[in-house]
């Protein structure tokens, strides 16, 4: 009986297996028919059903991959091609197709191993030799790559792919002449190969031979006027060389013949950039009815509305899209751009960060984060964002130049020089890279090194306001105020909006006691740049020098409203209010603002600073603590609270954390560095204290208090000679500094 039961079960299982095999075969055959008819969605369903019923059926898996590739789903195609190759180890074409995808994905070691296995069985397989060469090139084994590709050429001298791959290996090694010869030989070996002409065009373009690149693309177009890649590349070249009308013709060809929504998007983007909004709408509106293209079309329609001044409607359109697709990276980036332009850096940062959570490789989102972090006075974060860009695009010269400038703003002169030098080495034609290097050398005091570089810049760009600003800065550093003024004035004539030229001239006016001239220039500048917080701060300083404290107060309040994370604007406003004997009234007004606007950190901070200035230290301490609970990154609150604790000699470990946090937010601010040094000194960390005080002195050598603090730190560390020098300098700067005199007397001086 047991035997009979087993037999029945075995027959049932066998019958099920036969049934599954039959069903798999039927799905496979239907998939073949759909694929032949280019009904790709139906073909994918049938092939998936076939492999679900027989997971080890390599041919069905291969066809499923083909269907995904034809449908424009490369990720799915990649996965199934690799799996099919695993199931079909003796099928060289399956292996080679998988290798193609592996190379595109950067999985060079796997690609190499598969190519070697194919060659073990078929040493004369030219495609496998080429694949091996490409894999070895990806692994940076250039000599091995050249050897493999040379073998391919020896086996079949008519294969243009071997020459183009060899050319790319030479490009990677900076062997320009050898690369040129290989790419040109590819077109001779296969004059009717579109890909060979495209590869040659790409090479010509990379070495700035744009005319030759265009001619090579023209020859490719003669072979097939409707080839999508040729038309796309020509459009890209025409756009890069500012010929949108010629680009339009090729983008239209691509849009008409490609099923990829990106082709219509590219044409619409051309129209949008040319402000041909109605033409763009004609392309985009039909796309909103198709699922694959709906989101891209809606994003651009919102951008058109925004460009035409309908910002409320544009935000509504984009928010509706994001409510449906909260992780749509394109829409999040566009929203971030708008918010940044609207003066909402924190909101812009959050939107850009959300875009990166959805798509981590978005360079544009990282770039928006840099702008937002700079506006939010978070230079350390901005540096990290730029470094992330350079991880994604190591040769991004724009990111390198910005990083050098940011390092310079942070006082990291060596890093600024190194980064600018890297950018200039890779892109010697880029004037902004050379200018970044010049600025870094000026900041480092390397004036002799700067002169020849500056002379070269002036020859290459005689009408550049930025170059003239650099010259003015150098001349002012070297004490030649007349030459500095001439350079700044010429820069301002070329670019009336140049903040640096304005600041340079205004500084010279104040130094030379031309107060009326400074006031006239400042009023004009404020009228054309009313929303620039840094410029408003500079303007306020001019009015303080001129004795117009009400006007200075007005400008400082506007500066704080625009930039509530600054430090100097708060400090100067407190000084102005004190001079005007308006502290009590101001505290009352700021407190009322804080009550009516609970999120207004600036008002709460201003009240705390004024209480601090009045000597009401307990109340100021309490308020700083409350501010930091609401905003842990409020650098000025952290700095001032750290100073209060250090002065009292309590909570010193917490004071250190506060001061270090403030310094991370404001790394170049001399006062913040001085506070950190004072906390270190209070904790008997004399080496770190000397380091921080030295940085404060380097930033503001004429500040007697910083010199005095440095002298105290040297005394505590036993370096009496250095202490004596610092204290003498402090007294020379401020003869009334009695604490410094007592310290110097104690040294026996």
Secondary structure, 3 states (H helix, E strand, C coil): CHHHHHHHHHHHHHHHHHHHHHHHHHHHHHHHHHHHCCCHHHHHHHHHHHHHHCCCCHHHHHHHHHHHHHCCCHHHHHHHHHHHHHHCCCCHHHHHHHHHHHHHCCCHHHHHHHHHHHHHHCCCCHHHHHHHHHHHHHCCCHHHHHHHHHHHHHHCCCCHHHHHHHHHHHHHCCCHHHHHHHHHHHHHHCCCCHHHHHHHHHHHHHCCCHHHHHHHHHHHHHHCCCCHHHHHHHHHHHHHCCCHHHHHHHHHHHHHHCCCHHHHHHHHHHHHHCCCHHHHHHHHHHHCCCHHHHHHHHHHHHHHHHHCCCHHHHHHHHHHHHHHCCCCHHHHHHHHHHHHHCCCHHHHHHHHHHHHHHCCCCHHHHHHHHHHHHHCCCHHHHHHHHHHHHHHCCCCHHHHHHHHHHHHHCCCHHHHHHHHHHHHHHCCCCHHHHHHHHHHHHHCCCHHHHHHHHHHHHHHCCCCHHHHHHHHHHHHHCCCHHHHHHHHHHHHHHCCCCHHHHHHHHHHHHHCCCHHHHHHHHHHHHHHCCCCHHHHHHHHHHHHHHCCHHHHHHHHHHHHHHCCCCCHHHHHHHHHHHHCCCHHHHHHHHHHHHHHCCCCHHHHHHHHHHHHHCCCHHHHHHHHHHHHHHCCCCHHHHHHHHHHHHHHCCCHHHHHHHHHHHHHHCCCCHHHHHHHHHHHHHCCCHHHHHHHHHHHHHHCCCCHHHHHHHHHHHHHCCCHHHHHHHHHHHHHHCCCCHHHHHHHHHCCC
